[in-house]
Amino acid sequence: MMKIFLYLAFLLVGISTIQAQKKSELIEQNQDLKYKLDSISRMVSTSQRNEKLADQRSNEYQSQVAELQDANATLMKNLNSFAALSSQNSENINKTMAALERKEKQLKGVTDAVSSNDSTAVVLLTNSKQVLGENAKVSVADGSVIISENLDFFFADGIGIKPTDESKTWIENVAKVANANPKSVITIASLNITGEMDIALQQATAIASILIKDYGVNGERIVAVGKDGGLRESLQIKFQPDYKAFYDMAKGDIKN
């Protein structure tokens, strides 16, 4: 009986010891599982934070991409506008250059015409001296060549309207100068001191008639006038550039 009791006691002690060991192992396993669970929980929490940050960054990136796309669209629009403006400016510059080139040609035409008139005046002056003689009364004023002589050289006492025979040779020489320079406009002016402008005009017309009828000077080039000579009587024949033709030429250039 005692043996059975002792056996049961040992058995109980053994079972208690085994249970104690198993409980200890279970506690240890529970703690280990709890640690692993905490670790996994932290990993999940970290992953969730990272996912949230990733979402935020993704949204930021998408926003930046949208801003960049808008900026790029604006830039392209500005570039297109700049290209169109640049093309228009280039076209305007080309038009301006073409206009300046036309103006330069016009100015060159005017300058050449002025130079030609100056050259013509020099030629007229030289020609007049050669034909009429070095002692002839020839002068230049404002681009015009003026040949003059006393009024009584042409008309008796300076008051008649019929040219003297003595003046015919002088008039013929003037006709030579006129025909040698066909582009000049001729003004014949009789200047008297009596104030009789009708007689002065008749005198100028008489000289013009001889130049036209006797020596073939183109009558369309000649203008006859009577003037008040103040204190001096004379007959003046002025050769001047054809200002009307020059004006028409310049006006035509401007229109073009």
C-alpha positions, 0 to 999 in steps of 0.5 A, spaced: 500 500 500 505 504 501 508 503 495 502 504 491 502 511 495 509 513 493 508 511 486 502 515 485 506 521 489 511 520 484 507 520 478 503 526 481 510 530 482 512 528 475 505 530 472 506 537 476 513 538 473 511 536 466 505 541 466 510 546 469 515 545 464 509 545 458 506 552 462 513 555 462 514 553 454 507 556 453 508 562 456 515 563 452 512 561 446 506 566 447 511 571 449 515 570 442 508 570 438 507 576 441 514 579 439 513 577 432 506 580 432 508 586 435 514 586 429 509 584 424 504 590 426 510 595 426 512 592 419 504 593 417 504 600 420 510 602 417 508 599 410 501 603 411 505 610 412 510 608 406 504 607 402 500 613 404 507 617 403 507 614 396 500 616 395 502 623 397 508 623 393 504 620 387 499 626 387 504 631 388 508 628 382 501 628 378 500 635 380 507 637 378 506 633 371 499 637 370 503 644 372 509 642 367 504 640 361 500 647 362 507 650 362 509 647 356 502 648 353 503 655 354 510 655 352 508 652 345 503 657 345 508 663 346 513 660 341 507 660 336 505 667 337 513 669 337 514 665 331 508 668 328 510 675 330 517 674 328 515 672 321 510 678 321 516 683 323 520 679 318 515 681 313 515 688 315 522 689 315 522 686 308 517 691 306 520 697 309 527 695 306 523 695 299 520 701 301 527 704 303 530 701 296 524 705 292 526 711 296 533 711 295 532 710 287 527 716 287 532 720 291 537 718 286 533 720 280 532 727 283 539 727 285 541 725 278 536 730 275 539 736 280 546 734 278 544 734 270 541 741 271 547 743 274 551 740 269 547 743 263 548 750 266 555 749 266 554 747 259 550 753 257 554 758 260 560 755 256 556 755 250 554 762 251 560 765 252 563 761 245 557 763 241 556 770 243 563 772 245 567 773 252 564 780 253 557 777 252 553 779 258 552 772 261 551 770 268 548 764 272 543 765 278 539 759 281 541 754 276 539 759 270 543 762 265 541 769 263 543 773 257 542 780 257 543 786 253 541 794 253 534 795 251 536 800 246 540 795 243 534 791 240 529 797 239 530 804 237 531 809 244 528 802 247 521 804 246 519 801 239 517 794 238 521 792 232 528 789 233 533 793 230 537 790 224 544 790 229 540 786 234 539 780 229 546 777 229 545 777 237 538 774 236 541 769 231 547 767 236 542 766 242 538 761 237 544 757 236 545 757 244 537 755 245 537 749 239 544 746 242 540 746 249 533 743 247 531 741 254 532 748 257 526 753 258 527 760 255 524 766 258 524 772 254 523 778 259 523 786 257 525 790 263 523 798 262 523 804 267 517 807 264 512 802 267 509 801 260 508 793 261 504 792 255 510 795 251 515 791 254 510 785 253 510 786 246 518 787 245 519 780 249 514 777 244 517 780 238 524 777 240 520 770 241 517 771 234 524 772 231 527 766 235 521 761 233 520 763 226 527 765 223 531 760 227 526 754 229 526 754 236 521 750 239 515 755 241 513 751 247 519 752 250 519 760 250 515 764 255 515 772 253 514 777 259 514 784 261 517 787 267 518 793 271 526 794 271 526 799 276 532 804 274 535 800 269 532 797 262 534 791 259 532 785 255 534 778 259 533 771 256 533 766 261 535 759 260 533 755 266 531 747 267 524 744 265 522 745 272 515 742 270 518 736 267 522 735 273 516 736 278 512 731 274 518 726 274 519 726 282 511 726 283 511 720 278 517 716 282 513 718 289 507 715 286 511 709 284 
